[in-house]
């Protein structure tokens, strides 16, 4: 049971406010990696894997053919796109990594 003295004290004090918790939520919500950055990282990583796998297959073909019994057909637009994706992902990573040190 609540006595009348306790009821009056609660009514006078009003609801408790916790400004520290709300400000912490606001700060936490603004911290994080934007989705566009993750997309750039993922596309750059995929492009890097494709380029690395291509190099491995060419090296293996060269090693197993005895020094030149194969041909390499390179699509210049696809090579440029893959290299551009890797460069953009690397530049984004470096920019975000060293931005805080200024």
TIDRENTI-566321 format. One line per field, with one value per residue: residue in one letter; residue number from 1; x, y, z of N, C-alpha, C in turn. Coordinates in Angstrom, 2 decimals, m for minus. Layout:
// TIDRENTI-566321
code: (A:...)
pos: (NUM:...)
n.c1: (X:...)
n.c2: (Y:...)
n.c3: (Z:...)
ca.c1: (X:...)
ca.c2: (Y:...)
ca.c3: (Z:...)
c.c1: (X:...)
c.c2: (Y:...)
c.c3: (Z:...)
This chain:
// TIDRENTI-566321
code: (X:X:X:X:X:X:X:X:X:X:X:X:X:X:X:X:X:X:X:X:X:X:X:X:X:X:X:X:X:X:X:X:X:X:X:X:X:X:X:X:X:X:X:X:X:X:X:X:X:X:X:X:X:X:X:X:X:X:X:X:X:X:X:X:X:X:X:X:X:X:X:X:X:X:X:X:X:X:X:X:X:X:X:X:X:X:X:X:X:X:X:X:X:X:X:X:X:X:X:X:X:X)
pos: (1:2:3:4:5:6:7:8:9:10:11:12:13:14:15:16:17:18:19:20:21:22:23:24:25:26:27:28:29:30:31:32:33:34:35:36:37:38:39:40:41:42:43:44:45:46:47:48:49:50:51:52:53:54:55:56:57:58:59:60:61:62:63:64:65:66:67:68:69:70:71:72:73:74:75:76:77:78:79:80:81:82:83:84:85:86:87:88:89:90:91:92:93:94:95:96:97:98:99:100:101:102)
n.c1: (0.82:0.42:1.31:m0.17:1.78:3.91:2.71:2.24:4.87:5.78:4.11:4.85:7.55:7.50:7.94:10.95:13.74:16.12:18.61:21.19:21.08:19.52:21.13:23.29:22.16:21.67:24.28:25.26:23.66:24.58:27.08:28.92:29.23:28.37:25.93:26.55:29.32:29.87:28.88:30.67:33.04:32.42:31.98:34.52:36.07:35.09:35.84:38.61:39.06:38.24:40.16:42.51:42.01:41.96:44.60:45.87:44.85:45.94:48.68:48.83:48.02:50.11:52.24:51.59:51.44:53.88:55.22:53.99:51.87:49.25:46.57:45.71:42.87:41.88:39.42:39.23:37.43:36.25:38.50:39.28:37.03:37.09:39.61:39.10:37.06:38.45:40.37:38.74:37.57:39.86:40.81:38.65:38.78:41.34:40.93:38.88:40.22:42.46:41.32:40.50:42.86:43.67)
n.c2: (m1.17:2.26:5.12:8.33:10.29:9.30:9.21:11.92:12.86:11.58:12.65:15.34:15.27:14.32:12.71:10.85:12.08:11.10:12.39:11.66:9.07:9.38:11.12:9.46:7.52:9.02:9.66:7.10:6.29:7.87:6.94:4.70:2.64:3.83:2.50:2.72:2.77:0.15:m1.20:m0.34:m1.46:m4.22:m4.63:m3.90:m5.85:m8.20:m7.70:m7.69:m10.36:m11.64:m10.66:m11.68:m14.44:m14.73:m14.14:m16.26:m18.45:m17.90:m18.08:m20.77:m22.01:m21.26:m22.49:m25.21:m25.66:m25.70:m23.42:m21.66:m22.58:m21.59:m19.20:m15.83:m14.06:m10.91:m8.91:m5.62:m3.56:m4.93:m5.42:m2.80:m1.94:m3.71:m3.05:m0.37:m0.60:m1.90:0.08:2.23:1.11:0.68:3.32:4.45:3.00:3.78:6.55:6.67:5.41:7.03:9.49:10.25:10.93:13.47)
n.c3: (0.00:m0.64:1.08:1.82:1.97:0.43:m2.03:m2.55:m2.72:m5.00:m6.94:m6.87:m7.58:m10.17:m13.39:m13.85:m15.58:m17.96:m19.31:m20.11:m21.13:m23.42:m24.95:m25.35:m26.97:m29.27:m30.08:m30.58:m32.70:m34.77:m35.27:m37.24:m40.21:m43.34:m45.64:m48.34:m48.36:m47.55:m49.77:m51.76:m50.70:m50.86:m53.64:m54.59:m53.33:m54.52:m57.18:m56.85:m56.14:m58.49:m60.30:m59.11:m59.26:m62.02:m62.70:m61.40:m62.86:m65.40:m64.85:m64.03:m66.43:m68.11:m66.80:m66.99:m69.71:m70.83:m71.57:m73.49:m75.10:m75.23:m75.44:m74.50:m73.95:m73.34:m72.03:m72.42:m71.45:m69.23:m67.66:m67.06:m65.59:m63.38:m62.26:m61.67:m59.75:m57.69:m57.16:m56.30:m54.01:m52.45:m52.21:m50.80:m48.43:m47.46:m47.22:m45.27:m43.21:m42.55:m42.16:m39.60:m38.33:m38.81)
ca.c1: (0.00:1.15:0.76:m0.44:3.04:4.67:1.99:2.49:6.26:5.89:3.39:5.61:8.81:7.22:8.69:12.40:14.29:17.49:19.17:22.42:20.75:19.06:22.25:24.10:21.48:21.88:25.66:25.41:22.97:25.33:28.34:28.76:29.66:27.22:25.69:27.25:30.72:29.89:28.68:31.95:33.97:32.04:32.27:35.97:36.59:34.74:36.69:39.97:39.06:38.17:41.48:43.48:41.73:42.36:46.06:46.23:44.56:46.91:49.96:48.71:48.00:51.47:53.11:51.26:51.50:55.26:55.83:53.43:50.89:47.90:46.33:45.00:41.97:41.54:38.43:39.74:36.44:36.09:39.72:39.20:35.99:37.59:40.66:38.48:36.36:39.47:40.97:37.77:37.46:41.10:40.83:37.65:39.33:42.42:40.35:38.20:41.21:43.34:40.56:40.44:44.17:43.98)
ca.c2: (0.00:3.51:6.12:9.60:11.04:8.79:9.59:13.33:13.04:11.13:13.60:16.59:15.04:14.10:11.59:11.02:12.25:10.60:12.97:10.99:7.90:9.84:11.64:8.31:6.90:9.87:9.48:5.74:6.20:8.56:6.24:3.48:2.72:3.96:1.34:2.94:2.36:m1.31:m1.63:m0.13:m2.48:m5.54:m4.67:m3.90:m7.17:m9.16:m7.42:m8.14:m11.82:m12.00:m10.39:m12.63:m15.76:m14.69:m14.23:m17.63:m19.35:m17.65:m18.64:m22.22:m22.40:m21.08:m23.50:m26.57:m25.80:m25.82:m22.16:m20.81:m23.22:m21.14:m17.79:m15.08:m13.04:m10.01:m7.89:m4.37:m2.90:m5.63:m5.18:m1.42:m1.88:m4.40:m2.24:0.84:m0.99:m2.13:1.37:3.01:0.48:0.96:4.75:4.66:2.45:4.64:7.83:6.49:4.97:8.12:10.72:10.57:11.32:14.87)
ca.c3: (0.00:m0.72:1.99:1.15:1.89:m0.70:m3.24:m2.78:m3.12:m6.39:m7.78:m6.92:m8.28:m11.59:m13.98:m13.89:m16.92:m18.06:m20.54:m20.52:m21.93:m24.72:m25.71:m25.74:m28.11:m30.43:m30.52:m31.11:m33.97:m35.80:m35.48:m38.03:m41.59:m44.24:m46.52:m49.60:m48.16:m47.56:m51.16:m52.44:m50.20:m51.37:m55.08:m54.75:m52.92:m55.57:m58.33:m56.52:m56.20:m59.91:m60.89:m58.55:m59.83:m63.42:m62.73:m61.01:m63.98:m66.46:m64.40:m64.11:m67.84:m68.61:m66.18:m67.44:m71.16:m71.26:m71.96:m74.52:m75.97:m74.93:m75.75:m73.48:m74.49:m72.24:m72.32:m71.87:m70.58:m67.95:m66.89:m66.56:m64.55:m62.19:m61.67:m61.11:m58.51:m56.67:m56.81:m55.52:m52.69:m51.72:m51.88:m49.75:m47.19:m46.98:m46.83:m43.99:m42.21:m42.14:m41.98:m38.19:m37.81:m39.13)
c.c1: (0.87:0.49:0.59:0.83:3.89:4.03:2.25:3.92:6.46:5.23:4.17:6.87:8.59:8.04:10.18:12.86:15.73:18.12:20.43:22.13:20.32:20.21:23.17:23.48:21.72:23.30:25.86:24.78:23.79:26.66:28.06:29.21:28.43:27.13:26.42:28.71:30.82:29.73:29.99:32.97:33.67:32.36:33.77:36.59:36.29:35.63:38.13:40.08:39.03:39.54:42.52:43.26:42.15:43.88:46.52:45.99:45.55:48.27:49.93:48.71:49.39:52.39:52.84:51.38:52.93:55.83:55.22:52.42:49.46:47.78:45.53:44.16:41.49:40.52:38.87:38.69:36.26:37.31:39.70:38.18:36.48:38.67:40.10:37.76:37.35:40.08:40.03:37.63:38.69:41.19:39.83:38.17:40.41:41.90:39.68:39.19:42.02:42.63:40.57:41.76:44.54:43.82)
c.c2: (1.24:4.51:7.44:10.44:10.60:9.20:11.05:13.57:12.63:12.12:14.90:16.40:14.87:12.94:11.91:11.14:11.78:11.14:12.27:9.80:8.33:10.38:10.50:7.60:7.71:9.71:8.12:5.64:6.86:7.88:4.98:3.71:2.81:2.77:1.49:2.53:0.84:m1.84:m1.48:m1.17:m3.85:m5.65:m4.68:m5.23:m8.23:m8.96:m7.89:m9.66:m12.29:m11.79:m11.39:m14.03:m15.82:m14.84:m15.65:m18.59:m19.15:m18.26:m20.16:m22.71:m22.30:m22.18:m24.90:m26.75:m25.90:m24.54:m21.44:m21.45:m22.79:m19.67:m17.13:m14.02:m12.18:m9.00:m6.60:m3.66:m3.60:m5.45:m3.78:m1.31:m2.54:m3.59:m0.97:0.53:m1.23:m0.81:2.21:2.43:0.76:2.42:5.07:4.16:3.36:6.00:7.73:6.14:6.15:9.45:11.18:11.08:12.76:15.76)
c.c3: (0.00:0.22:1.25:1.04:0.71:m2.01:m3.56:m3.27:m4.58:m7.32:m7.92:m7.75:m9.77:m12.13:m14.01:m15.34:m16.91:m19.35:m21.02:m21.43:m23.32:m25.56:m26.16:m26.95:m29.38:m30.97:m31.15:m32.49:m35.09:m36.10:m36.27:m39.45:m42.49:m45.21:m47.85:m49.50:m48.17:m48.99:m51.95:m52.00:m50.81:m52.86:m55.34:m54.38:m53.97:m56.80:m58.08:m56.60:m57.66:m60.58:m60.40:m59.14:m61.29:m63.55:m62.39:m62.18:m65.12:m66.10:m64.48:m65.55:m68.45:m68.09:m66.71:m68.94:m71.68:m71.84:m73.14:m75.44:m75.68:m75.30:m74.63:m74.17:m73.32:m72.74:m71.64:m71.01:m69.23:m67.06:m66.28:m65.44:m63.27:m61.49:m61.04:m59.80:m57.38:m56.21:m55.96:m54.11:m51.84:m51.31:m50.77:m48.42:m46.62:m46.51:m45.47:m42.88:m41.67:m41.97:m40.52:m37.61:m38.12:m37.95)
